[in-house]
Amino acid sequence: MARPPKSPDPAAPLRHEVAGHELRLLDSGKDRFDALIERIDGAQKSLRLLFYMFLDDEAGQKVLEALVRAARRGVEVRLIIDSFGSSKTPDDYYRPVREAGGDYLIFHPRIGRRYFIRNHQKLLIADERHVIVGGANIGNDYLDDHERAWRDLWIELSGPSAAHIAAYFDALDAWARSPRPLARRLRELIIRYSQTEGPIQWVLAGPLPRHNPWPGAVAREIVQAERVDLVAAYFSPTRHMLWRLGRVARRGGQTRILTAAKSDNEATIAAARHTYSRLLRMGARMWEYQRCRLHSKLLVIDDAVHVGSSNFDFRSLRLNLEVMLRIEDADFARTMRQWIDRELEDSVEITPEKHRRRANWWRRFKWALSHWLVTTIDYTVSRRLNFNLSED
């Protein structure tokens, strides 16, 4: 069972213990930045970082400098950075790490069927004992609390299961460096390192047409669930996943979904609104986060908490490389539902009446078009064609 928070201070990061692991919730930019630097500066043997975006800004520079310090004192430092997510950061930006004795890899899928694969994962692994995982990237908008910052979430885990995800990092690194990084080998790797038993599980997702570990596990859990609480910055799942979410509410359970009202991509908001009618008819409750741009990824199904890099959209559920931490513990699930309750205080509930009032034919057309762009064409294309599709 999880122990309740150690500190009564509401501003302090929540801490729990589950199955020999200590968990720390990092839901402010300052907490995330401090925890990241603390783990880098405290590492004694190894650091592994896997990030979609590592930006050349003030926060990124401070993290880079900490990595260089670690490498100079003899810590094995390795980075895998996605080429698309970090396209605005020049590749030689990370060269000081290599010059200090570490190494880095720019994850860059070859032209062809794998062109659309992106490493969307966000991980830091220190000494094969401590892991930071969640939705936030490395940059000012994720590691600060200014007005334009993203609302995001990391969890820090300290315990024996860190060694498992470190082994996955090594396998992914070897695959990406191989002369012929075959898609079949990547799929085998994703399945091999996805866990299915125990209160602490690492579950992965990737470009698997069938038997995709995390989406498959979530679909099976939702079918049997009594309560589902979802925080999804980008929400445009498959029809089958939508049906499962709605069916929980239809059979007398509870489905609560919090999506974004502000984003870097207006089309993703409109795409999410295209799904509301079906869910509301089935009895689900919907909210839109108002305080700032939402980027959190959190799913609570009965007593199981899922937190990590995966959005609840077509790309994350079908194509991207994603990493999720699954924690099964009733006390911890209760704590995370209370966290969601506080998020709902900064949100507006979209009731069936409210949705009907704003769903005139023109908006319904824009929502449907956006949904098609996001799920059928691509998130990237929809972002480049961003023409205020979500405006009220």
Beta strands, then each sheet from edge to edge (+ up, - down):
strand 1: 15-18
strand 2: 21-26
strand 3: 46-51
strand 4: 76-82
strand 5: 103-107
strand 6: 123-126
strand 7: 130-134
strand 8: 150-151
strand 9: 154-158
strand 10: 200-205
strand 11: 227-232
strand 12: 235-236
strand 13: 254-260
strand 14: 285-289
strand 15: 293-294
strand 16: 297-301
strand 17: 304-308
strand 18: 312-313
strand 19: 322-328
strand 20: 347-350
sheet 1: 1+ 2- 9+ 7- 6+ 3- 4- 5-
sheet 2: 8+ 15+
sheet 3: 10+ 19- 17+ 16- 11+ 13+ 14+ 20-
sheet 4: 12+ 18+
end
